[in-house]
Amino acid sequence: AFFLVAILALAGLIGIYSWGYHKDQPRLLASLPCFPLLVAAMVAVVTARDGFFFLIAWETMSVASFFLVTAEHERREVRHAGWIYLIATHLATAFLLALFILLSQRVGSFAFEDFSRLAGIPPNLAGAVFLCAVIGFGTKAGIFPFHVWLPHAHPAAPCSISAVMSAVMIKTGIYGILRVLSFL
C-alpha cells in the first residue's frame, strides 16, 4: 500500500507538471500515451499476486519507460541512452525470470502466496534466489554496480520522465527486493 500511494501521488503531481511542460514541446507529445501506461504498469507491479503477472507488468513498465526516455529520439545520444537502458532492463528481467522459475519449481506454482509458505529452503537455492533478486531488482533500482543505465537515461529523458523514474520507478526495484526477502 505504501508503494501504491507513492506511485499514484507522485505520478499525479508529475502528470500535472507534464501537462504544461509538454504543451510547449510538441515533439514530445507522441510519447505522452506511454506515461499512463508506465503508471499503470508500476501499479500492476506492486499489486501483482503471482510471478507471471508480475513479469508482464515489469516488462510493460520497462518498455513504456524506454519510449518515454527516447521521446527526443532525433538526438543520437538519446537513442544511445535508450538502448543502454533497454538492454540493461531486459538483462535484469532475465534474472527475475530465473528467480521466479527457481521459486516456482520448489512450490509448483507462480503464486506469491505459495512462495511465502516456503519452509526450509536449502541455502544454495536461497542464495541463488537472492542473487537473482539483487541483480534483477538492483538494476532497476540503480544499485551499484548494476546502475549502468542511470547516468545515460536520466539526462536523455525529458525532465518530467526523469522525475517519475527517480521518484517512483526505481523504487519498484526496492519493492521487488523487499518482496523477495519476505519469501526467504
C-alpha positions in Angstrom: 0.0 0.0 0.0 2.9 2.3 0.8 4.4 1.9 -2.7 1.0 2.2 -4.3 0.2 5.5 -2.6 3.7 6.8 -3.5 3.3 5.8 -7.2 -0.1 7.3 -7.6 0.5 10.5 -5.7 3.8 11.3 -7.3 2.7 10.3 -10.8 -0.3 12.5 -10.4 1.8 15.5 -9.4 4.3 14.8 -12.2 1.4 14.3 -14.7 0.0 17.8 -13.8 3.5 19.3 -14.2 4.0 17.4 -17.5 0.8 18.9 -19.0 2.4 22.3 -19.1 5.9 21.1 -19.9 4.7 19.0 -22.9 2.4 21.7 -24.2 5.3 23.9 -25.2 7.2 21.0 -26.8 5.0 19.4 -29.5 7.7 16.8 -30.5 7.3 15.2 -27.1 3.5 14.7 -27.5 3.9 11.4 -29.4 5.4 9.8 -26.3 2.7 11.1 -23.9 0.4 8.0 -24.1 3.3 5.9 -22.6 3.1 7.9 -19.3 -0.3 6.5 -18.1 0.9 3.0 -19.4 4.0 3.4 -17.2 2.0 4.4 -14.2 -0.5 1.5 -14.7 2.4 -0.9 -15.1 4.0 0.3 -11.8 0.7 -0.1 -10.1 0.4 -3.6 -11.5 4.0 -4.4 -10.3 3.2 -3.6 -6.7 -0.2 -5.3 -6.7 0.7 -8.5 -8.6 0.0 -11.7 -6.7 2.0 -14.1 -8.9 5.3 -14.1 -10.7 3.9 -14.5 -14.2 1.7 -11.3 -14.0 4.5 -9.6 -12.2 6.9 -10.2 -15.1 4.3 -9.0 -17.6 3.8 -5.8 -15.6 7.6 -5.4 -15.1 8.3 -5.7 -18.9 5.4 -3.3 -19.7 6.9 -0.8 -17.2 10.4 -1.2 -18.9 9.1 -0.8 -22.4 6.9 2.2 -21.6 9.8 3.9 -19.9 12.1 3.1 -22.8 9.7 5.0 -25.1 9.5 7.9 -22.7 13.3 8.1 -22.3 13.7 8.2 -26.0 11.0 10.8 -26.6 13.6 13.0 -28.2 14.9 10.2 -30.4 16.2 12.6 -33.1 19.3 13.1 -31.0 21.9 10.4 -31.3 22.8 10.5 -27.5 19.2 9.9 -26.6 18.9 6.8 -28.8 22.2 5.5 -27.4 20.9 6.1 -23.8 17.6 4.4 -24.7 19.4 1.3 -26.0 21.6 1.1 -22.9 18.5 1.3 -20.8 16.6 -1.3 -22.8 19.4 -3.8 -22.8 20.0 -3.4 -19.0 16.4 -3.7 -18.1 16.0 -6.8 -20.3 19.0 -8.5 -18.8 17.5 -7.7 -15.4 14.3 -9.3 -16.4 16.1 -12.4 -17.4 17.4 -12.7 -13.8 13.9 -12.1 -12.5 12.6 -14.8 -14.8 15.2 -17.2 -13.4 14.2 -16.1 -9.8 10.6 -17.0 -10.4 11.4 -20.2 -12.1 13.6 -21.3 -9.2 10.8 -20.5 -6.7 8.0 -22.0 -8.8 9.9 -25.3 -9.2 10.1 -25.5 -5.4 6.4 -24.8 -4.7 4.8 -25.9 -8.0 3.2 -22.5 -8.8 3.9 -18.9 -9.6 1.7 -17.6 -6.8 3.3 -15.2 -4.3 1.1 -16.8 -1.6 2.8 -20.1 -2.2 6.2 -18.5 -2.3 5.7 -17.0 1.2 4.9 -20.5 2.5 8.3 -21.8 1.6 9.9 -23.5 4.5 13.4 -24.9 4.9 14.8 -23.5 1.6 18.2 -25.1 1.0 21.0 -22.5 1.4 22.2 -22.9 -2.2 18.6 -22.2 -3.5 18.1 -19.3 -1.2 21.5 -17.9 -2.3 20.6 -18.3 -6.0 17.2 -16.6 -5.5 18.8 -13.8 -3.5 21.5 -13.2 -6.2 18.9 -13.2 -9.0 16.8 -10.7 -7.0 19.7 -8.4 -6.3 20.8 -8.3 -9.9 17.3 -8.1 -11.4 15.8 -5.7 -9.0 19.1 -3.9 -8.2 19.4 -3.0 -11.9 16.1 -1.2 -11.9 16.8 0.4 -8.5 20.1 1.7 -9.8 22.1 -0.1 -7.1 25.9 -0.2 -7.7 27.3 -1.9 -9.8 24.1 -2.5 -11.7 23.3 1.1 -12.3 24.9 1.3 -15.8 21.8 2.7 -17.4 21.1 5.5 -14.9 23.7 8.1 -15.9 22.7 7.7 -19.5 18.9 7.5 -19.3 18.1 10.2 -16.8 19.8 13.1 -18.7 18.4 11.8 -22.0 14.8 11.7 -20.8 12.6 14.8 -20.6 12.7 16.2 -17.1 9.2 15.1 -16.2 10.0 11.5 -17.2 13.3 11.6 -15.4 11.4 12.8 -12.3 8.9 9.9 -12.4 11.8 7.5 -12.9 13.7 8.9 -10.0 10.7 9.4 -7.7 8.9 6.1 -8.1 10.0 3.8 -10.9 13.4 2.9 -9.5 11.6 2.3 -6.1 9.9 -0.7 -7.7 13.3 -2.3 -7.7 13.4 -1.7 -3.9 9.9 -3.1 -3.6 11.0 -6.2 -5.5 13.9 -6.8 -3.2 11.7 -6.4 -0.2 9.1 -8.8 -1.7 11.6 -11.5 -2.3 13.1 -11.1 1.2 9.6 -11.8 2.5 9.7 -15.1 0.6 13.0 -16.1 2.0 
